[in-house]
Amino acid sequence: MIKNLILLFNFIILFGCSSDNTIFSNPITGEKKTPGIFSKDSKKGISLSDLLDPQSSETGVNVNGYLWRASLDILSIAPLISTDALGGTIITDWYVNKNIKNKRIKIMAYIKTSELRSDGISVKVHVQNLEDGVWKNTYTDDKLASQIESNILNEARNYRTNSLNK
């Protein structure tokens, strides 16, 4: 009985899939569209392969894949609160270094371009001091932010070089 139900379910799924690749045209503008799975026009939108290919620049994705991967690797020392691959934003949680227990940092990285450029990433580091058991005096550390940006750019260049050598 269960085998018959599974067979019936598979039969319905198989014949429910459409192989009709009809091109529809707009009666007013004459524009022709091919419907996609999740959109009215399969030519528009973004595919998973476009997101995973760091060299892709035709998709409208405004984040460089090499910078994105390098940023995730470098910032993996701290727990991540938020990541937005399409917007190019990475925000870590507060992180306390085991050697410096009276300071903690929170890092925000913004990838600004789809190209691998030195000005393609911006990092902000917020620092707090522990005073009388309370975290206070939040300020930004531009020197540390610059060092992190440099590390991310070096890692992104390494990714790019390694991918070109394959």
C-alpha positions as CSV (number, residue, x, y, z in Angstrom):
1,M,0.0,0.0,0.0
2,I,2.8,2.4,0.9
3,K,4.7,1.6,-2.3
4,N,1.5,2.4,-4.3
5,L,1.2,5.8,-2.5
6,I,4.8,6.6,-3.1
7,L,4.5,5.6,-6.8
8,L,1.3,7.7,-7.1
9,F,3.0,10.7,-5.5
10,N,6.1,10.4,-7.8
11,F,3.7,10.1,-10.8
12,I,1.9,13.3,-9.8
13,I,5.2,15.2,-9.2
14,L,6.6,14.0,-12.5
15,F,3.7,14.9,-14.6
16,G,3.1,18.1,-12.6
17,C,6.4,19.5,-13.9
18,S,6.0,21.5,-17.0
19,S,8.4,21.3,-19.9
20,D,6.5,24.1,-21.7
21,N,9.0,26.8,-22.6
22,T,6.5,29.0,-24.3
23,I,7.6,32.5,-25.0
24,F,5.0,35.0,-24.1
25,S,4.8,38.4,-25.7
26,N,3.3,41.6,-24.3
27,P,0.4,42.7,-26.6
28,I,1.2,46.4,-26.1
29,T,5.0,46.5,-26.2
30,G,5.7,43.4,-28.1
31,E,8.4,42.4,-25.6
32,K,8.9,38.7,-25.4
33,K,9.4,36.9,-22.1
34,T,10.2,33.3,-21.0
35,P,8.7,32.6,-17.6
36,G,11.1,31.3,-15.0
37,I,10.5,29.2,-11.9
38,F,10.2,32.0,-9.5
39,S,9.9,35.0,-11.8
40,K,7.9,36.2,-14.7
41,D,11.0,36.5,-16.9
42,S,13.7,33.8,-16.6
43,K,16.3,36.2,-18.2
44,K,16.0,38.5,-15.2
45,G,17.0,37.7,-11.7
46,I,20.0,35.9,-10.2
47,S,20.9,32.2,-10.0
48,L,22.8,30.4,-7.4
49,S,25.7,29.9,-9.7
50,D,25.9,33.7,-10.2
51,L,26.2,34.2,-6.4
52,L,28.9,31.6,-6.0
53,D,31.0,32.7,-9.0
54,P,33.3,35.5,-7.7
55,Q,34.2,36.6,-11.2
56,S,30.7,37.3,-12.2
57,S,30.0,41.0,-12.9
58,E,27.0,40.8,-15.2
59,T,24.5,39.8,-12.6
60,G,24.1,43.1,-10.9
61,V,25.6,41.7,-7.7
62,N,27.5,44.5,-6.1
63,V,29.8,42.4,-3.9
64,N,33.1,40.9,-4.9
65,G,33.2,37.2,-4.2
66,Y,36.9,37.2,-3.3
67,L,36.4,40.1,-0.8
68,W,33.3,38.4,0.6
69,R,35.1,35.1,1.3
70,A,38.2,36.8,2.6
71,S,36.1,39.0,5.0
72,L,34.3,35.9,6.4
73,D,37.6,34.1,6.9
74,I,39.4,37.1,8.6
75,L,36.4,38.0,10.8
76,S,35.7,34.4,11.8
77,I,37.6,35.1,15.1
78,A,34.4,36.6,16.4
79,P,30.9,35.2,16.3
80,L,28.9,36.8,13.5
81,I,25.6,38.6,14.2
82,S,24.6,39.5,10.7
83,T,25.8,38.7,7.2
84,D,24.2,40.0,4.0
85,A,25.9,38.6,0.9
86,L,23.9,40.7,-1.5
87,G,24.4,43.9,0.4
88,G,28.0,43.2,1.4
89,T,27.6,43.7,5.1
90,I,29.2,41.6,7.9
91,I,28.7,42.4,11.6
92,T,30.4,40.5,14.4
93,D,29.3,40.2,18.0
94,W,31.5,41.7,20.7
95,Y,34.7,39.8,21.0
96,V,37.1,39.7,23.9
97,N,40.7,38.5,23.3
98,K,41.9,36.1,25.9
99,N,45.1,38.1,26.4
100,I,43.3,41.5,26.8
101,K,40.4,40.9,29.0
102,N,39.5,44.6,29.8
103,K,38.7,45.5,26.1
104,R,36.3,44.1,23.6
105,I,35.7,44.8,20.0
106,K,32.9,44.7,17.5
107,I,33.7,44.7,13.8
108,M,31.6,45.9,10.9
109,A,32.8,45.3,7.3
110,Y,31.2,46.8,4.2
111,I,32.1,45.5,0.7
112,K,31.4,48.4,-1.6
113,T,32.2,47.1,-5.1
114,S,31.9,44.1,-7.3
115,E,35.6,44.5,-8.3
116,L,38.7,43.5,-6.3
117,R,40.0,47.0,-5.5
118,S,41.8,48.5,-2.5
119,D,38.9,50.8,-1.8
120,G,36.4,48.0,-2.2
121,I,36.0,47.3,1.5
122,S,35.5,49.5,4.5
123,V,35.9,48.3,8.1
124,K,34.9,49.9,11.4
125,V,36.1,48.6,14.7
126,H,34.2,49.6,17.9
127,V,36.0,49.2,21.1
128,Q,34.7,49.2,24.7
129,N,36.7,49.2,28.0
130,L,35.7,47.3,31.1
131,E,35.5,49.7,34.1
132,D,34.2,48.5,37.5
133,G,32.5,45.5,35.9
134,V,30.7,47.5,33.2
135,W,31.5,47.9,29.5
136,K,31.7,51.6,28.7
137,N,33.3,54.3,26.6
138,T,32.6,53.0,23.1
139,Y,35.0,54.5,20.5
140,T,36.3,53.5,17.1
141,D,39.9,52.2,16.4
142,D,40.9,53.4,13.0
143,K,44.4,51.8,13.1
144,L,43.0,48.4,13.9
145,A,40.3,48.8,11.2
146,S,43.0,49.7,8.7
147,Q,45.0,46.5,9.6
148,I,41.9,44.4,9.2
149,E,41.1,45.9,5.8
150,S,44.7,45.2,4.7
151,N,44.5,41.6,5.9
152,I,41.2,41.1,4.1
153,L,42.6,42.6,0.8
154,N,45.7,40.3,1.0
155,E,43.5,37.3,1.6
156,A,41.2,38.2,-1.3
157,R,44.2,38.6,-3.6
158,N,45.4,35.2,-2.5
159,Y,42.0,33.7,-3.4
160,R,42.0,35.4,-6.8
161,T,45.6,34.2,-7.5
162,N,44.8,30.7,-6.5
163,S,41.6,30.6,-8.6
164,L,43.5,31.8,-11.7
165,N,46.2,29.2,-11.3
166,K,43.7,26.3,-11.4
